[in-house]
């Protein structure tokens, strides 16, 4: 039975999707750079880029520095468009202007790809309206990192998916070549290409009664390729940062990871949390099994497939339900049962991955082999649209205080004249090109990086694995006092900094860091949001005033 969307519903979906898309295209130009940034994802982008620009070292790198290797294309380390175009724009126009320009380019890219898509789909029927609304909702997400291009380019990938289904292997081979040649550009796009392909496969299988084996084979190729890229198998040979070791160390040595083949075990745990970052690990295995199993048609195999479908659906529903409870009822429950605060149930914006797995499981296993209620089919389709909408709203809420939200604006978070004064003071005393950097306590290192000050710690992962382990030895006193943050440092292999919560109650610096390790790392200065009592070898030099509601007073200590 074909599902017909009423014309008014069709128009409403498109309007809902198009309004935020157009708003985010125009608003950064009218309002300036304050409007456009989600702080979390820029912590590992803006800082390293700013250090390179401030040192006039965009193409020259200090191998010992945390900020290293723009040409090795660290994932999430530098923002931009295809082939480092965005990096060059930022270099020539500055960080803020560069980000606004990149935003405009990315949005226009989405508009052009949408135009090409609509040319193929004329007149607009119900299938096209559904895909258009979903893709526009992706494109509306106000994000300006490399993975942001994945949202904006969803329409183009729908077009590619159409060509794959119609033309078969020739287009597939061409696209694989493009993928492998520009793997860094497509790195974060991969998950969303796979996601939208799942949606399209579901829609065709379920409502149009069309089955394209080549599309499912293509999905398997996408998943396998993306997995190889995620593990950076060839980065290890091209760089000194050893990202592969970071990933393995992060998962297999984590205290809260189920060590079932290391990475794979962690991935299945993350599925229960609705975490899309890890969802493709078991996803490509399940998809690969589905492709292989499609060659067999005997009864026993089909029974196994159906059982796997039920298991998969159950896992996804746990992710969705736990996410709902975490963001609704459990907030109050946690006040009475504090231990629940250490359990990550997931977030609304991650719950979409669970919906994707429902789509995958039902389209690959269920819809081809046994009947399910029509209401469930409809619920899944509208659930995807609702999930993406909630995701977009949740992203937007993190952006600008000027729009009535709690999140700081980009300018309030990064741009503070006091840190420029700090940079001038430090530069008069140390050579930034040779210095290991300063140590940040209670203030994110990216703030200093944005102002051109090298740091020992960092939010990104562009540093050697040995450096991470040395940093953990440096902050061992803090880890001993705060087991939760110690587990976080082990579980997140690319994080090397101490938040304010870890130093709020301490009185002396030696309760926070190991002074002997600090001297071994040749750390000359400490910037802290906490004032410490006097002790031998550490002297208060100056204080710098930031915005009270964000950074307050920061204290600079010299290490003797």
ZIUR-V282927 format. One record per pair of residues at least 12 apart in sequence whose ideal C-beta (glycine too) atoms are under 8 Angstrom apart, sorted by sequence separation. I is the first residue (numbers start at 1). J is the second residue. D is the distance in whole Angstrom. If there is no record, write none. Layout:
i	j	d
I	J	D
I	J	D
This chain:
i	j	d
24	36	8
58	70	7
59	71	8
86	98	7
89	101	5
90	102	7
139	151	6
232	244	5
251	263	5
254	266	7
257	269	7
266	278	7
267	279	8
293	305	6
426	438	7
445	457	4
446	458	7
526	538	7
543	555	5
544	556	7
89	102	6
138	151	5
139	152	5
231	244	6
268	281	8
445	458	5
446	459	5
485	498	7
542	555	8
543	556	7
51	65	8
70	84	7
118	132	8
138	152	8
201	215	6
248	262	7
251	265	8
267	281	3
268	282	5
445	459	7
457	471	6
475	489	8
485	499	7
498	512	7
542	556	5
52	67	6
117	132	8
139	154	6
160	175	6
200	215	8
201	216	7
232	247	7
248	263	7
251	266	4
266	281	8
267	282	5
290	305	8
330	345	7
438	453	6
440	455	6
444	459	7
456	471	7
540	555	6
541	556	5
51	67	5
86	102	5
89	105	8
138	154	4
139	155	7
231	247	6
247	263	7
437	453	8
438	454	7
439	455	8
440	456	8
485	501	7
525	541	8
540	556	7
541	557	6
70	87	7
230	247	8
264	281	6
437	454	4
438	455	6
439	456	5
440	457	6
472	489	6
485	502	5
509	526	7
540	557	6
541	558	5
48	66	8
52	70	7
114	132	8
117	135	8
197	215	7
201	219	7
263	281	6
264	282	7
362	380	7
436	454	7
437	455	4
438	456	7
439	457	7
456	474	8
472	490	8
539	557	6
48	67	4
86	105	8
135	154	4
136	155	8
289	308	8
326	345	4
435	454	6
437	456	5
482	501	8
509	528	8
538	557	5
539	558	5
47	67	8
79	99	7
85	105	8
134	154	8
135	155	5
325	345	7
326	346	6
327	347	7
432	452	7
436	456	6
478	498	6
482	502	5
538	558	7
81	102	6
114	135	7
197	218	7
198	219	7
264	285	8
326	347	7
327	348	5
359	380	6
432	453	7
481	502	8
538	559	6
539	560	7
80	102	6
114	136	8
197	219	5
286	308	7
323	345	6
358	380	6
432	454	6
515	537	6
529	551	7
531	553	8
537	559	7
538	560	7
79	102	7
132	155	8
135	158	6
322	345	4
323	346	4
475	498	6
509	532	5
515	538	8
529	552	6
532	555	8
537	560	5
81	105	6
322	346	6
323	347	6
324	348	8
478	502	5
506	530	7
508	532	5
529	553	7
531	555	5
81	106	6
114	139	8
194	219	7
197	222	7
323	348	6
355	380	7
358	383	8
359	384	7
468	493	7
471	496	4
478	503	7
481	506	8
503	528	7
507	532	7
508	533	5
510	535	7
529	554	6
530	555	7
532	557	7
286	312	7
422	448	8
468	494	8
503	529	7
504	530	7
506	532	8
507	533	5
509	535	7
528	554	7
529	555	8
131	158	6
319	346	6
323	350	7
324	351	8
426	453	6
503	530	5
508	535	6
527	554	6
528	555	5
81	109	8
194	222	5
323	351	4
355	383	5
356	384	8
419	447	6
423	451	5
465	493	8
468	496	6
527	555	7
48	77	6
49	78	6
58	87	8
110	139	5
193	222	6
194	223	6
355	384	6
419	448	7
422	451	7
423	452	5
467	496	8
500	529	6
509	538	5
527	556	6
528	557	7
48	78	7
49	79	7
423	453	5
481	511	7
500	530	7
526	556	7
527	557	8
45	76	7
319	350	8
320	351	5
323	354	7
416	447	8
419	450	8
420	451	6
422	453	7
525	556	6
526	557	4
44	76	5
45	77	7
107	139	8
157	189	8
190	222	7
194	226	7
231	263	8
319	351	6
352	384	8
355	387	5
414	446	8
419	451	4
461	493	7
525	557	7
44	77	6
45	78	6
46	79	8
58	91	5
414	447	6
461	494	3
463	496	7
477	510	7
478	511	8
525	558	6
526	559	7
45	79	5
319	353	7
320	354	5
413	447	7
419	453	7
460	494	6
477	511	6
478	512	5
524	558	7
525	559	7
41	76	7
157	192	8
161	196	7
190	225	7
191	226	7
319	354	4
320	355	7
352	387	4
415	450	8
439	474	8
459	494	8
477	512	6
478	513	7
524	559	6
149	185	8
153	189	7
157	193	5
161	197	5
190	226	4
351	387	6
352	388	6
414	450	5
459	495	6
477	513	6
523	559	6
42	79	8
53	90	8
317	354	7
475	512	7
477	514	6
49	87	7
53	91	6
106	144	7
117	155	5
146	184	8
150	188	5
154	192	6
158	196	6
316	354	4
319	357	8
458	496	5
459	497	7
475	513	6
476	514	6
116	155	8
117	156	7
120	159	7
146	185	7
149	188	8
150	189	4
157	196	6
161	200	5
165	204	8
190	229	7
316	355	7
351	390	8
352	391	6
457	496	4
458	497	7
474	513	5
475	514	8
109	149	8
113	153	6
116	156	7
147	187	8
149	189	6
150	190	8
157	197	8
190	230	8
456	496	8
457	497	4
474	514	6
519	559	7
49	90	6
53	94	8
103	144	5
114	155	4
117	158	6
146	187	7
147	188	3
150	191	7
151	192	7
316	357	4
317	358	8
349	390	7
457	498	8
473	514	6
476	517	8
518	559	6
53	95	7
102	144	6
106	148	6
110	152	4
113	155	4
117	159	5
120	162	7
146	188	6
147	189	7
150	192	4
154	196	5
158	200	7
172	214	7
187	229	6
315	357	7
316	358	5
348	390	5
349	391	5
106	149	6
109	152	6
110	153	6
113	156	3
116	159	6
145	188	8
150	193	7
186	229	8
187	230	8
272	315	7
348	391	7
474	517	5
109	153	6
110	154	8
271	315	5
473	517	5
474	518	6
50	95	6
99	144	6
107	152	6
110	155	6
147	192	8
169	214	7
176	221	7
180	225	8
271	316	7
274	319	4
312	357	6
313	358	6
316	361	7
349	394	5
49	95	7
106	152	5
110	156	8
113	159	7
168	214	5
172	218	5
179	225	6
183	229	5
272	318	5
273	319	6
274	320	7
348	394	6
349	395	7
109	156	8
165	212	4
268	315	8
272	319	6
347	394	8
470	517	7
474	521	6
271	319	6
274	322	7
312	360	8
313	361	5
509	557	7
46	95	6
165	214	7
172	221	7
176	225	7
273	322	7
274	323	5
312	361	4
313	362	7
164	214	6
165	215	5
230	280	8
272	322	7
273	323	8
164	215	6
445	496	8
470	521	6
309	361	5
445	497	5
227	280	7
308	361	8
309	362	7
312	365	8
313	366	8
444	497	6
138	192	7
161	215	7
164	218	5
226	280	6
227	281	7
309	364	8
444	499	8
309	365	4
442	498	7
161	218	8
223	280	6
227	284	6
308	365	7
309	366	5
440	497	6
441	498	6
442	499	7
443	500	7
138	196	8
226	284	8
440	498	8
442	500	4
306	365	7
86	146	8
223	283	6
224	284	6
305	365	5
306	366	8
442	502	8
135	196	7
223	284	3
442	503	5
37	99	7
134	196	7
441	503	5
442	504	8
33	96	4
36	99	6
306	369	7
32	96	8
33	97	7
36	100	7
220	284	7
223	287	6
224	288	7
305	369	7
306	370	7
79	144	7
134	199	6
223	288	7
456	521	7
33	99	6
79	145	5
80	146	6
33	100	5
36	103	6
79	146	6
220	287	5
302	369	6
456	523	6
32	100	7
78	146	7
81	149	6
131	199	8
219	287	6
220	288	5
76	145	7
79	148	8
131	200	7
76	146	7
29	100	7
76	147	7
216	287	8
220	291	5
273	344	6
275	346	6
441	512	6
28	100	5
131	203	7
273	345	6
274	346	4
441	513	8
130	203	7
273	346	4
274	347	7
287	360	7
216	290	7
217	291	6
272	346	8
276	350	6
279	353	4
283	357	7
286	360	7
290	364	4
439	513	7
28	103	5
29	104	7
216	291	6
275	350	5
286	361	8
290	365	7
28	104	7
127	203	7
274	350	4
276	352	6
273	350	7
274	351	4
276	353	4
279	356	7
283	360	7
287	364	7
25	103	8
216	294	7
274	352	8
275	353	7
279	357	7
286	364	8
24	103	8
25	104	7
274	353	6
439	518	7
448	527	7
127	207	8
274	354	5
276	356	7
127	208	7
213	294	7
25	107	4
271	353	8
24	107	7
25	108	8
271	354	8
439	523	5
443	527	6
191	276	7
436	521	6
438	523	7
441	526	6
443	528	7
21	107	8
25	111	8
191	277	8
194	280	6
271	357	7
436	522	5
437	523	8
438	524	7
439	525	7
440	526	8
441	527	7
442	528	6
443	529	5
435	522	8
436	523	6
438	525	4
439	526	5
440	527	5
441	528	4
442	529	4
191	279	8
438	526	7
439	527	7
440	528	8
441	529	7
442	530	6
21	110	8
191	280	6
194	283	8
435	524	7
438	527	6
441	530	7
190	280	8
430	524	6
429	524	8
430	525	8
83	182	6
426	525	6
45	145	6
82	182	6
41	143	6
42	144	8
83	185	7
42	145	7
82	185	5
38	142	7
41	145	5
81	185	8
447	551	7
38	143	6
422	527	7
36	142	7
38	144	8
41	147	8
37	144	6
36	144	6
443	551	6
75	184	8
73	183	8
73	184	3
443	554	6
75	187	5
76	188	7
75	188	7
73	187	8
14	129	7
17	132	8
21	136	5
10	126	7
13	129	7
17	133	5
24	140	6
13	130	8
16	133	7
17	134	8
23	140	8
425	542	7
14	132	6
17	135	8
18	136	6
21	139	5
24	142	5
10	129	4
14	133	5
17	136	3
21	140	4
13	133	4
17	137	5
20	140	4
422	542	8
5	126	5
16	137	8
19	140	8
4	126	6
14	136	7
17	139	8
18	140	8
20	142	8
422	544	5
3	126	8
10	133	8
17	140	6
421	544	7
5	129	6
5	130	7
419	544	7
418	544	4
418	545	6
419	546	8
418	546	6
416	546	5
416	547	7
425	556	8
422	554	8
422	556	7
412	547	6
416	551	7
418	554	7
413	550	6
412	550	6
408	549	8
342	484	6
408	550	5
216	364	7
75	232	8
199	356	8
202	359	5
206	363	7
211	368	7
198	356	6
205	363	5
199	359	6
202	362	7
195	356	5
198	359	5
202	363	4
206	367	5
198	360	5
201	363	5
205	367	5
72	235	6
201	364	8
205	368	7
198	363	7
202	367	8
72	238	5
72	239	4
74	241	7
75	243	8
72	241	7
74	243	7
69	239	6
207	377	8
69	240	8
206	377	6
68	240	7
69	241	6
68	241	7
63	240	6
202	380	8
203	381	8
202	381	8
199	384	6
3	207	5
2	207	6
2	208	8
246	461	5
249	465	6
243	461	6
246	465	6
249	468	8
241	461	7
245	465	4
241	462	6
241	463	6
242	464	6
246	468	7
241	464	6
242	465	5
240	464	7
256	487	6
255	487	5
254	487	8
257	491	7
255	490	6
256	491	6
254	490	5
255	491	7
253	490	6
254	491	4
250	490	8
250	491	7
250	492	7
250	493	3
249	493	5
250	494	8
247	493	7
246	493	4
137	385	7
246	494	6
134	384	7
138	388	6
141	391	7
142	392	8
130	381	7
134	385	6
137	388	4
141	392	5
133	385	7
137	389	6
140	392	6
143	395	6
142	395	6
134	388	7
141	395	5
142	396	6
137	392	6
142	399	6
96	410	8
95	450	7
38	395	6
40	398	7
39	398	7
38	398	5
38	399	6
37	399	7
36	399	8
35	399	7
35	400	6
34	400	7
35	402	8
34	402	7
39	407	7
42	410	7
46	414	7
39	408	7
54	423	8
3	374	8
39	410	7
62	433	6
66	437	7
13	385	7
20	392	6
37	409	8
62	434	8
64	436	7
65	437	7
1	374	6
16	389	7
37	410	4
3	377	7
35	409	8
36	410	7
39	413	5
3	378	6
34	409	4
35	410	8
20	396	8
34	410	6
57	433	8
33	410	6
34	411	5
55	432	6
3	381	7
33	411	7
34	412	8
55	433	7
67	449	7
77	460	5
76	460	7
77	461	7
76	461	8
77	462	5
74	460	7
75	461	8
67	454	7
74	461	7
66	454	7
74	462	5
65	454	6
66	455	6
66	456	7
66	457	8
67	458	8
66	458	5
69	462	6
66	460	8
68	462	5
67	462	7
68	463	7
66	462	7
54	451	7
55	452	7
66	463	5
47	445	7
51	449	5
54	452	3
47	446	3
50	449	6
53	452	8
46	446	7
47	447	7
50	450	4
43	444	6
47	448	8
48	449	6
50	451	7
51	452	6
66	467	7
44	446	7
47	449	3
50	452	6
51	453	8
43	446	5
46	449	8
47	450	5
51	454	6
42	446	8
46	450	6
48	458	8
47	458	7
47	459	7
48	460	6
47	460	8
44	458	7
48	462	7
44	459	4
45	460	8
43	459	4
44	460	3
43	460	8
44	461	8
44	494	8
